[in-house]
Amino acid sequence: MIRIVLVYALALAIAAFALEWLQFQYFSKTYSIEIYIAIIAIGFAALGVWMGNRLTARKSNGPFERNVAALTSLGISARELEVLEALAAGDSNKEIARTLEISPNTVKSHIGHLFEKLQVNGRVRAIEEARVHRLIR
């Protein structure tokens, strides 16, 4: 009895495979390669959107609370914090100097002190590190 069931199951599997193979042959000859490329591109685009959505950080909806303990432990002054916030806003040294009514050289000094205190070597890294420590938004 089992042998009959296995023979029929094998025959049905071979028939299903043959039908799928014939359908694939018809489908591949009917449609051009551009359609296959478009289908693959849509699949990768959907995968990219899904992964981007899953991997990007969510912004908290609550109010921003500055980490005062980190400010104190790093020794960042109020003026340096103002310069850091202006850096995060994308302002240039001259714009920061005009806004805070200080000289551009003083801005450079504050930025240098911030780099030392945050242990970074660039503006972008300083902003990222400040956000990690919740010093700025």
Secondary structure, DSSP 4 states (H G I P E B T S, - for coil): -HHHHHHHHHHHHHHHHHHHHHHHHHHHHHS-HHHHHHHHHHHHHHHHHHHHHHHSPPPP-SPP---HHHHHHHT--HHHHHHHHHHHTT--HHHHHHHHT--HHHHHHHHHHHHHHHT-SSHHHHHHHHHHTTS--
